[in-house]
Amino acid sequence: MSASNTVRLTSIGDGDGMLVTPRPDHADFGTLFDAGLDSLLADAGHLLIRGFGPSVEDFNKLVRAHSSRTTLDPARVFHGSAAQKVDSGHDPIGLHLENGGTPYAPDLLWFHCVKAAESGSQTTICDGYRVWDALSDRAKEAFTAQPVRYARTVPAELWRRLAAFMAGDGRGHNEVSVADLYDQANPGSKVEFTENADGSLHYDYQVHAAHPTKWSTRPAWANSLLGPSFNYETPDIRFADGSPIPVDLVAEYTEITEAMTEEVQWEDGDIVLIDNSRVMHGRRAITDPDRTILNSQSYARS
């Protein structure tokens, strides 16, 4: 079945994002498994899936069906086999790619709203294609000329948990090493790991702020320059040659991304699927502590 006869598609916002809702005769959640979400996402950048009333296990099954493998945030708690609870405090969170400041950025980012906030607390979305097109020539030249470098130190417990999960061979946290982190890094990643005497890990990762996406050679401004540091040390972010990013360029991309940011007004049961190589996300301040959002990170099937 094609998406056209199993689900209803509606444009949302000012970009390419799409709202996916059930047709009256295809309201069962199983419809989504045959709706061609992969091809829809490649065009739209992000999908808001509404009206199917999934359980947490339904959400986990959908993620697994569209993923070659899942990954995780080692500081979060699992809910089922693929989903973790979003727990990032109550302050606003700047736009970023999930794990965009590391060599482990997933292809796909999933959210499932178990309980929506009474008000506020919106997830923010920003399409990197639109931002890159709007940046000045000076900004484009500066960020094309060299990568950006992210450097920080991660506690031993967290990097070891990540390495053990990604290796997936049954070894425990204390049985993995820095070599496993190199082995599991995304292909082509430029990263250096240094294990400290206390077991913590310092890493230095370089990546361009604008780059081709998973499904296109078109450049997207898709990075974690404005991203959060909840549960982690704030990274040192600068150009690869060690020079700071000029203040006026920071002001430019901050202004442009905010002007192009859209908000997800969550409803219970919603699922949002994001192309994590193209579309950045963030969050407005949490105004309802009972809001419950689950998250999953995964790699697309070939």
N, C-alpha and C positions, 0 to 999 in steps of 0.2 A: 504493500500500500504506500502511496506517496503522502507527503505531509498535507497536500492540498485537500485530500479527501478523508483524513483522519483527525486533523486538528484545524483550528481557525487561527490565522496569523494576522496580527494587527501591528502597525508601526507604533512605536512609543518614543517620545522625546524628539529631539531635533536631529539625531544621528540615525544609525542603521539598526538600532536595537529593535527586537520584536517581542510582542506579547503572544504567548502560545496558550490557547484555551481550548477546551474540548468542544467538539460538535455534539449536538444533542444525542446522536446515535453512536457516539464513540467516547463516552464520558469515563470509561473504565481506565484506571491508571496504566494498565498494560498497553494501551494505545501508544504511549510515549516510546515504548521500546522499538516500535516500527515506524516512528514518525520522521526519521531522518534528521535527528537533532544535530548530527555532525555537520552535514552540509548546510543546515540552517545557521549554525554557529559560525561557520566559515564566512558567510555573507554578513551576518548581523553583528558579530562581535560579542553580543550578550543577549541572552534569552530570559524573559520572565515567564515562567510556567505557572499558570494559575487555574484553579477550579477543579483539580483532580483529587484533592483530599488525601494525599499520601500519608502513610505511617512512616515512622523512622526507618523501619525495615524496608519499606518500599523505596525510600530514598537511597538507602545503602545498595539495594539491588540495581537501581538505575545507574548509580555511579559505577558499580562493577561491570555492568553490561557495556558501558561506553569507554572503558579504561583498560589499558594493557597492564597497568599496575597503579597502586595508590602510594602516596607518601604521607608525611605527617608533620605537624609542628610538635616537637618533643616536649613542649611546655603545656600542651593541652590534653584533655581527657577524652578517650574514645567513647562513642555511643554507637554500638554496633561494630561491624567489621571495617567500615570505611569512613564514618563521620566522627568529627570531634566537635565539642562545644566551643563556640567562640567566647573567649574570656579575655578581654583586652581592656578592662577597666571601664570608666564612664566618660572619659574625656574624648573630644573629637579625635579622629584618626585621619592623618593626611593620606592623599592618594598614593597608591603604590601597587606594584605587582606582588602577588604572593611569593614570598621568598625571593624577591627580585634583587636583593642585595647579597645573594648567595649563588653558588653554582648548582642549586637544586630547585630552580623555579619550575613548577609543573606546567604542563600544557593547558590543563583545565582546572578551573576553580568553581566549586559548587557551594551553594548555600541553600539551606532548608529552614524555613521559618516555622518552628513548632508553635510559638506563641508570639504574636505581634505586640508591639508596644501600643499603649493607649494613645500616645502622641509622640512626635519627634523620633529620635534614634534611627533616622533613615540611613540606609547604606547608600554610599555615593558611587557613581560610575562615571568614567571619563574615557572616551575613545581616543586612543593615541594617534590614529590617522588624522583626526580633525585638529588635534593640537599641533602636530608636525606641520601641517599645511598652514597654520596660522602664525607660526614662529617667524621672527625676523631672519633675514639672510645672515646677519651676524651670529645669531644664536645657532642657526643650522651649521654654519661654517665651524664654529667653536666645538660643537658636540659631534661633528663628523670627523674632525681632525684627530681626536684621540678618545679613548674610553674614559669612563669614570671609574674610580677605585673606591671600594667599600672595605674598611678594615675594622675589626672588632675582636674581642675576646669572648669566648663562650665557655660556660662552666663544663666540667668533665661529664657530669651526669647527663646534660642535655645533648652534647655532641655524640656521646657514646650510645644514647638511646636512638638517636637518628641513624647512626651508622649500622646498628644491629637491625633496625627495622628495614632499612633499604637493602641490606645484604640478604635478608630473608632466608638464611640457611640454618636457622636454629641456634646460632651462637648467642650467648647472653651479652649484656652490656659490657661486662668486664673481659670479654674474649675478643672484642674488635679492636682495631688499631687505626691510626691515621691513614694507613694504606687503603683501608676500606673506604674512607671518605674520597680519596682520589679515584678509586675504582667506580664509585657510584655517581660521581659528578656528571652533569650534563655534557654530552659530547662537545668538544671544542672549548670547554671552559678554561679560562686563564686564572688559576688560583694557586696560592701557596699557603700551606698549613704548617704551623709550628706548635708542637705540644710543649707546654710550659712545665716547670718542675712540679707545680701543684696539680697537674693533670688537666688543667684548663687548656683551651686551644685558641691560638690567635690565627686568624685567617686574613688574607689579602686577596680580594677578588676584583677583577677588572672586566667591565662589560660596557658596550656603548649604550648611551641613554636613548638613542633612537636606532632602530634596527628592523630588518624584515620580520614578519610574523610567521607563525606556524603554517599558515595556509596561503601566504602571499609574499612576494618580494617587495611589496610596497612598504616604505619605511613608516614606522609608528613610533611616536614619543611614548615609550612604555618602560617605566623604570621605578625605582624606589627612592628618588631624591627627596621626596616629601613624606616618606613613609614613617611608620611607627617604630618604637623600640620597647614596647611593653613586654615584660618578662626577659628582656635582653639589654645588654650594654648598648648605649647609643653609638652607632658606628661613626668613624671618621670618614667623611665623604669629600673627595676632591678629584681633580683630574689625575690621570695615570702618571703624569710627569711630576706629581707632587704639588702642583700649583692649586690654589683655592679657586673655586668657581666664582667668577666675578659677581659682585652684589647685584649689579643691574641685570645680569642674566637670570639670577635667582628670582628677582622681582618680576621679570618678564614671564618666565614659565609658570610662576605661581599665579600671576594674574590671569594668564590665558587658560590654564587648567581649571581654575575656579569658575571662569566665565562659561566654560564648556561642560561643567559638571552637572550631571542629572541625578535625581534621587529616586531610590526604590521605596515606595510607600507600601511597606509590608502588610500582607494579610495572612492570617493563619493558613498554613498549608502551602504557601508559595515556595517555589524552587527557582533559584537564579543560577544560570550556567554562563560562565565567562571564559572567553579566550584570553588566557593569562599571558599571552605573548603580545597582545594588542591593547587590551582594555584594563586600565587601572581602576582600583576601587578604594574606598575609605569609609568613613562613618561620621555622621553628626554626633553630637554629645548624647549620651544615654540619659533619657529622662524617665524611663520606666525600668526599674531593676528586674522586673519579672519577664521582660523580653527574653526569648530563648531562640537563638539562631545556631544551627549546626553547620559545620563547614567540612568539605572534603577537598583534597588536592589529588590530582591524578594525571597520568600521561595518556594521551589519546591512542587509540588503536591505529595501527598502520593502515 
